[in-house]
């Protein structure tokens, strides 16, 4: 079920991103974030959140024996597509039976 939701999110976000690129171009997506402090705050928030996600991906990839660099580069180049693809391709883990 989680992979279905991830795939659906990736597909819908991909359609939205493609439409934004088609209508505004790459710079047109970034430009508004430099027009006011409010819009700059949204960009800063996104950068902070994606940085935290990249730290998690790095540690998780190392733990699961994966190379983290493709996912880090994908995140830097494409934003949320990197983490979404990472999660979609992440090996399934056994649920832990933590009985206290």
C-alpha positions, 0 to 999 in steps of 0.5 A: 500500500505504501508503494502505491501511495508513493507511486501515485504521489510521484506521478501526480507531482510529476504532472504538476512539475511538467506543467510548471516547466512547460508554462514557466520554464525552470527559472520561472519556477525559481524566480518568484522565491526571490521577490519577497521575504515570504516567498524566500522563506518558503524556498529556505524551508524547502532547502532545510527540509530537503537537507534533512531528508538527504541526511536521512537518505545518506544514513539509510542508504549506508545502513542498507548497503546502497550507494547514497550518491545517486539519490543525493544528486537526484535530490539536488537536481530535481528536489523531491523526486530524489527522495520519492524515487529513493523510497520507491526503490528502497528494499522492503524491511521486515516489521520488527516485533518489539515486545516490551 
